[in-house]
Amino acid sequence: MVVREVALVVRLNEDERAGWHAAARAAGWGKTAGWVRSVVAAAVSGRSGTAPATTAGRASTPALDPRLLGELSAIGSNVNQLARALNAAARSGQPLTLEAAAVEALRVDVLALTAAVKAASTGAPMGASSSGDQR
């Protein structure tokens, strides 16, 4: 444990303080002081980024929308089924034929989940896509 005995006082207006707090939370920090220390240390050492060196001072993992968790679980199950089928076919020396429709359905599910995660991270309503990109 590092004991810090010296304080550095930085005066901010309320908008600056709120901005620093928001940036710290967005970077995953529970305490703004830890985030500021990380940013300054990175600048002094010439590195980039603000990732915490430890989990101390970090905010707890944010709760995820149960709908997103359900979608992620369903997609994970589909991917597991594909992986098991591929592994079983490889062990037995048999060629595996995948139905194009099943693979396409998985691709669509992944695109939908990606859009939902992007929307959740920007505060947009679920189902809204910022780019409309459906590659």
Contact map, one row per residue, 1 for C-alpha under 8 A:
111000000000000000000000000000000000000000000000000000000000000000000000000000000000000000000000000000000000000000000000000000000000000
111100000000000000000000000000000000000000000000000000000000000000000000000000000000000000000000000000000000000000000000000000000000000
111110000000000000000000000000000000000000000000000000000000000000000000000000000000000000000000000000000000000000000000000000000000000
011111100000000000000000000000000000000000000000000000000000000000000000000000000000000000000000000000000000000000000000000000000000000
001111100000000000000000000000000000000000000000000000000000000000000000000000000000000000000000000000000000000000000000000000000000000
000111110000000000000000000000000000000000000000000000000000000000000000000000000000000000000000000000000000000000000000000000000000000
000111111000000000000000000000000000000000000000000000000000000000000000000000000000000000000000000000000000000000000000000000000000000
000001111100000000000000000000000000000000000000000000000000000000000000000000000000000000000000000000000000000000000000000000000000000
000000111110000000000000000000000000000000000000000000000000000000000000000000000000000000000000000000000000000000000000000000000000000
000000011111000000000000000000000000000000000000000000000000000000000000000000000000000000000000000000000000000000000000000000000000000
000000001111100000000000000000000000000000000000000000000000000000000000000000000000000000000000000000000000000000000000000000000000000
000000000111111110000000000000000000000000000000000000000000000000000000000000000000000000000000000000000000000000000000000000000000000
000000000011111110000000000000000000000000000000000000000000000000000000000000000000000000000000000000000000000000000000000000000000000
000000000001111111000000000000000000000000000000000000000000000000000000000000000000000000000000000000000000000000000000000000000000000
000000000001111111100000000000000000000000000000000000000000000000000000000000000000000000000000000000000000000000000000000000000000000
000000000001111111110000000000000000000000000000000000000000000000000000000000000000000000000000000000000000000000000000000000000000000
000000000001111111111000000000000000000000000000000000000000000000000000000000000000000000000000000000000000000000000000000000000000000
000000000000011111111100000000000000000000000000000000000000000000000000000000000000000000000000000000000000000000000000000000000000000
000000000000001111111110000000000000000000000000000000000000000000000000000000000000000000000000000000000000000000000000000000000000000
000000000000000111111111000000010000000000000000000000000000000000000000000000000000000000000000000000000000000000000000000000000000000
000000000000000011111111100000010000000000000000000000000000000000000000000000000000000000000000000000000000000000000000000000000000000
000000000000000001111111110000000000000000000000000000000000000000000000000000000000000000000000000000000000000000000000000000000000000
000000000000000000111111111000000000000000000000000000000000000000000000000000000000000000000000000000000000000000000000000000000000000
000000000000000000011111111111110011000000000000000000000000000000000000000000000000000000000000000000000000000000000000000000000000000
000000000000000000001111111111110000000000000000000000000010000000000000000000000000000000000000000000000000000000000000000000000000000
000000000000000000000111111110000000000000000000000000000000000000000000000000000000000000000000000000000000000000000000000000000000000
000000000000000000000011111110000010000000000000011000000000000000000000000000000000000000000000000000000000000000000000000000000000000
000000000000000000000001111111000000000000000000001000000110000000000000000000000000000000000000000000000000000000000000000000000000000
000000000000000000000001111111110110000000000000000100001110000000000000000000000000000000000000000000000000000000000000000000000000000
000000000000000000000001100111110000000000000000000000001111000000000000000000000000000000000000000000000000000000000000000000000000000
000000000000000000000001100011111110000000000000000000001110000000000000000000000000000000000000000000000000000000000000000000000000000
000000000000000000011001100011111111000000000000000000000000000000000000000000000000000000000000000000000000000000000000000000000000000
000000000000000000000000000000111111100000000000000000000000000000000000000000000000000000000000000000000000000000000000000000000000000
000000000000000000000000000010111111110000000000000100001000000000000000000000000000000000000000000000000000000000000000000000000000000
000000000000000000000001001010111111111000000000010100000000000000000000000000000000000000000000000000000000000000000000000000000000000
000000000000000000000001000000011111111100000000000000000000000000000000000000000000000000000000000000000000000000000000000000000000000
000000000000000000000000000000001111111110000000000000000000000000000000000000000000000000000000000000000000000000000000000000000000000
000000000000000000000000000000000111111111000000011100000000000000000000000000000000000000000000000000000000000000000000000000000000000
000000000000000000000000000000000011111111100000110000000000000000000000000000000000000000000000000000000000000000000000000000000000000
000000000000000000000000000000000001111111110000000000000000000000000000000000000000000000000000000000000000000000000000000000000000000
000000000000000000000000000000000000111111111000000000000000000000000000000000000000000000000000000000000000000000000000000000000000000
000000000000000000000000000000000000011111111111110000000000000000000000000000000000000000000000000000000000000000000000000000000000000
000000000000000000000000000000000000001111111111000000000000000000000000000000000000000000000000000000000000000000000000000000000000000
000000000000000000000000000000000000000111111110000000000000000000000000000000000000000000000000000000000000000000000000000000000000000
000000000000000000000000000000000000000011111110000000000000000000000000000000000000000000000000000000000000000000000000000000000000000
000000000000000000000000000000000000000001111111000000000000000000000000000000000000000000000000000000000000000000000000000000000000000
000000000000000000000000000000000000000001111111100000000000000000000000000000000000000000000000000000000000000000000000000000000000000
000000000000000000000000000000000000000001100111110000000000000000000000000000000000000000000000000000000000000000000000000000000000000
000000000000000000000000000000000000001001000011111000000000000000000000000000000000000000000000000000000000000000000000000000000000000
000000000000000000000000001000000010011001000001111100000000000000000000000000000000000000000000000000000000000000000000000000000000000
000000000000000000000000001100000000010000000000111110000000000000000000000000000000000000000000000000000000000000000000000000000000000
000000000000000000000000000010000110010000000000011111100100000000000000000000000000000000000000000000000000000000000000000000000000000
000000000000000000000000000000000000000000000000001111100000000000000000000000000000000000000000000000000000000000000000000000000000000
000000000000000000000000000000000000000000000000000111110000000000000000000000000000000000000000000000000000000000000000000000000000000
000000000000000000000000000000000000000000000000000111111100000000000000000000000000000000000000000000000000000000000000000000000000000
000000000000000000000000000000000000000000000000000001111100000000000000000000000000000000000000000000000000000000000000000000000000000
000000000000000000000000000011100100000000000000000000111110000000000000000000000000000000000000000000000000000000000000000000000000000
000000000000000000000000000111100000000000000000000100111111000000000000000000000000000000000000000000000000000000000000000000000000000
000000000000000000000000100111100000000000000000000000001111100000000000000000000000000000000000000000000000000000000000000000000000000
000000000000000000000000000001000000000000000000000000000111110000000000000000000000000000000000000000000000000000000000000000000000000
000000000000000000000000000000000000000000000000000000000011111000000000000000000000000000000000000000000000000000000000000000000000000
000000000000000000000000000000000000000000000000000000000001111100000000000000000000000000000000000000000000000000000000000000000000000
000000000000000000000000000000000000000000000000000000000000111110000000000000000000000000000000000000000000000000000000000000000000000
000000000000000000000000000000000000000000000000000000000000011111011000000000000000000000000000000000000000000000000000000000000000000
000000000000000000000000000000000000000000000000000000000000001111111000000000000000000000000000000000000000000000000000000000000000000
000000000000000000000000000000000000000000000000000000000000000111111100000000000000000000000000000000000000000000000000000000000000000
000000000000000000000000000000000000000000000000000000000000000011111110000000000000000000000000000000000000000000000000000000000000000
000000000000000000000000000000000000000000000000000000000000000111111111000000000000000000000000000000000000000010011000000000000000000
000000000000000000000000000000000000000000000000000000000000000111111111100000000000000000000000000000000000000000000000000000000000000
000000000000000000000000000000000000000000000000000000000000000001111111110000000000000000000000000000000000000000000000000000000000000
000000000000000000000000000000000000000000000000000000000000000000111111111000000000000000000000000000000000100010000000000000000000000
000000000000000000000000000000000000000000000000000000000000000000011111111100000000000000000000000000000000000010000000000000000000000
000000000000000000000000000000000000000000000000000000000000000000001111111110000000000000000000000000000000000000000000000000000000000
000000000000000000000000000000000000000000000000000000000000000000000111111111000000000000000000000000000000000000000000000000000000000
000000000000000000000000000000000000000000000000000000000000000000000011111111100000000000000000000000000100110000000000000000000000000
000000000000000000000000000000000000000000000000000000000000000000000001111111110000000000000000000000000000000000000000000000000000000
000000000000000000000000000000000000000000000000000000000000000000000000111111111000000000000000000000000000000000000000000000000000000
000000000000000000000000000000000000000000000000000000000000000000000000011111111100000000000000000000000100000000000000000000000000000
000000000000000000000000000000000000000000000000000000000000000000000000001111111110000000000000000000000100000000000000000000000000000
000000000000000000000000000000000000000000000000000000000000000000000000000111111111000000000000000000000000000000000000000000000000000
000000000000000000000000000000000000000000000000000000000000000000000000000011111111100000000000000000000000000000000000000000000000000
000000000000000000000000000000000000000000000000000000000000000000000000000001111111110000000000000000000000000000000000000000000000000
000000000000000000000000000000000000000000000000000000000000000000000000000000111111111000000000000000000000000000000000000000000000000
000000000000000000000000000000000000000000000000000000000000000000000000000000011111111100000000000000000000000000000000000000000000000
000000000000000000000000000000000000000000000000000000000000000000000000000000001111111110000001000000000000000000000000000000000000000
000000000000000000000000000000000000000000000000000000000000000000000000000000000111111111000001000000000000000000000000000000000000000
000000000000000000000000000000000000000000000000000000000000000000000000000000000011111111100000000000000000000000000000000000000000000
000000000000000000000000000000000000000000000000000000000000000000000000000000000001111111110000000000000000000000000000000000000000000
000000000000000000000000000000000000000000000000000000000000000000000000000000000000111111111111000000000000000000000000000000000000000
000000000000000000000000000000000000000000000000000000000000000000000000000000000000011111111110000000000000000000000000000000000000000
000000000000000000000000000000000000000000000000000000000000000000000000000000000000001111111100000000000000000000000000000000000000000
000000000000000000000000000000000000000000000000000000000000000000000000000000000000000111111100000000000000000000000000000000000000000
000000000000000000000000000000000000000000000000000000000000000000000000000000000000000011111110000000000000000000000000000000000000000
000000000000000000000000000000000000000000000000000000000000000000000000000000000000000011111111000000000000000000000000000000000000000
000000000000000000000000000000000000000000000000000000000000000000000000000000000000000011001111100000000000000000000000000000000000000
000000000000000000000000000000000000000000000000000000000000000000000000000000000000110010000111110000000000000000000000000000000000000
000000000000000000000000000000000000000000000000000000000000000000000000000000000000000000000011111000000000000000000000000000000000000
000000000000000000000000000000000000000000000000000000000000000000000000000000000000000000000001111101100000000000000000000000000000000
000000000000000000000000000000000000000000000000000000000000000000000000000000000000000000000000111111100000000000000000000000000000000
000000000000000000000000000000000000000000000000000000000000000000000000000000000000000000000000011111110000000000000000000000000000000
000000000000000000000000000000000000000000000000000000000000000000000000000000000000000000000000001111111000000000000000000000000000000
000000000000000000000000000000000000000000000000000000000000000000000000000000000000000000000000011111111100000000000000000000000000000
000000000000000000000000000000000000000000000000000000000000000000000000000000000000000000000000011111111110000000000000000000000000000
000000000000000000000000000000000000000000000000000000000000000000000000000000000000000000000000000111111111000000000000000000000000000
000000000000000000000000000000000000000000000000000000000000000000000000000000000000000000000000000011111111100000000000000000000000000
000000000000000000000000000000000000000000000000000000000000000000000000001001100000000000000000000001111111110000000000000000000000000
000000000000000000000000000000000000000000000000000000000000000000000000000000000000000000000000000000111111111000000000000000000000000
000000000000000000000000000000000000000000000000000000000000000000000000000000000000000000000000000000011111111100000000000000000000000
000000000000000000000000000000000000000000000000000000000000000000000010001000000000000000000000000000001111111110000000000000000000000
000000000000000000000000000000000000000000000000000000000000000000000000001000000000000000000000000000000111111111000000000000000000000
000000000000000000000000000000000000000000000000000000000000000000000000000000000000000000000000000000000011111111100000000000000000010
000000000000000000000000000000000000000000000000000000000000000000000000000000000000000000000000000000000001111111110000000000100000000
000000000000000000000000000000000000000000000000000000000000000000010011000000000000000000000000000000000000111111111000000000000000000
000000000000000000000000000000000000000000000000000000000000000000000000000000000000000000000000000000000000011111111100000000000000000
000000000000000000000000000000000000000000000000000000000000000000000000000000000000000000000000000000000000001111111110000000111000000
000000000000000000000000000000000000000000000000000000000000000000010000000000000000000000000000000000000000000111111111000001111000000
000000000000000000000000000000000000000000000000000000000000000000010000000000000000000000000000000000000000000011111111100000000000000
000000000000000000000000000000000000000000000000000000000000000000000000000000000000000000000000000000000000000001111111110000001000000
000000000000000000000000000000000000000000000000000000000000000000000000000000000000000000000000000000000000000000111111111111111100000
000000000000000000000000000000000000000000000000000000000000000000000000000000000000000000000000000000000000000000011111111111000000000
000000000000000000000000000000000000000000000000000000000000000000000000000000000000000000000000000000000000000000001111111100000000000
000000000000000000000000000000000000000000000000000000000000000000000000000000000000000000000000000000000000000000000111111100000000000
000000000000000000000000000000000000000000000000000000000000000000000000000000000000000000000000000000000000000000000011111110000000000
000000000000000000000000000000000000000000000000000000000000000000000000000000000000000000000000000000000000000000000011111111010000000
000000000000000000000000000000000000000000000000000000000000000000000000000000000000000000000000000000000000000000000011001111110000000
000000000000000000000000000000000000000000000000000000000000000000000000000000000000000000000000000000000000000000010011000111110000000
000000000000000000000000000000000000000000000000000000000000000000000000000000000000000000000000000000000000000100110010000011111000000
000000000000000000000000000000000000000000000000000000000000000000000000000000000000000000000000000000000000000000110010000111111100000
000000000000000000000000000000000000000000000000000000000000000000000000000000000000000000000000000000000000000000110110000000111111000
000000000000000000000000000000000000000000000000000000000000000000000000000000000000000000000000000000000000000000000010000000011111000
000000000000000000000000000000000000000000000000000000000000000000000000000000000000000000000000000000000000000000000000000000001111100
000000000000000000000000000000000000000000000000000000000000000000000000000000000000000000000000000000000000000000000000000000001111110
000000000000000000000000000000000000000000000000000000000000000000000000000000000000000000000000000000000000000000000000000000000011111
000000000000000000000000000000000000000000000000000000000000000000000000000000000000000000000000000000000000001000000000000000000001111
000000000000000000000000000000000000000000000000000000000000000000000000000000000000000000000000000000000000000000000000000000000000111
